[in-house]
């Protein structure tokens, strides 16, 4: 079931709040917190992937967000993961240009899968979100989820970063 975000006053993610970060395969990865926009006191750890060649402050990149509640899908061991979902998602991200690489390249697809899988222990061990002051935050982009079949906007949320 898809939940519609109704409170657009709070950003979905704040990239200035980072528990871990790095860069690999031309992808910046950040461990941060995904805000529950309907409940100001709720958030969950998430892994954010950004195209390293695109500046965040200029709003020219689209963040790929993997919440803690969905990280089980990305486990590449045992009977835990969902490889079909992962392959579809990575292919979609590459086709849309959100991440660097070619959707027809197995090497590029596996590189992204390996990056995500290698960061799962960091994501799982993240603490709760620290308290923050959003008074000096600036909008850097927007997240929009669209139903593929109907074209209807399911979720729309502003992304902010502290300045």
Secondary structure, DSSP 8 states (H G I E B T S, - for coil): --------SS-SBBTT--SEEEEETTEEEEEEEEE-TTSTT-EEEEEEEEETTS-TTTT----EEEEGGGGGGG--STTT--HHHHHHHHHHHHHHTSSSS-TT-HHHHHHHHHHHHHHHHHHHT---------TTEEEEEEEEEE-TTT--EEEEEEEEEE-
